[in-house]
Amino acid sequence: MNETALTEEEIGILRHALGLDRARVSYRNCYTSAPRSPHYLLCMGLVTRGLMERSVSDGTMVPFAVTDAGRAVLTTK
């Protein structure tokens, strides 16, 4: 798997963060996950690849945002 290859679940997270799972045009940029959730590990993998950024957490849920590189990957899908 090359660095830009994404699983369907990772693509789903990026699309959901941008609201593209409900609309044709992005209207938000946020995805939250509990630190013990399997989705948290997927998000952290996207952070490592520069496709998402992790924001400061209140301790309960961790917010993530899609980077410009993450948006670019989605436009090629």
Secondary structure as GFF3:
##gff-version 3
##sequence-region A 1 77
A	DSSP	alpha_helix	8	18	.	.	.	ID=ss1
A	DSSP	beta_strand	31	33	.	.	.	ID=ss2
A	DSSP	alpha_helix	38	48	.	.	.	ID=ss3
A	DSSP	beta_strand	52	54	.	.	.	ID=ss4
A	DSSP	beta_strand	62	66	.	.	.	ID=ss5
A	DSSP	alpha_helix	68	75	.	.	.	ID=ss6
###
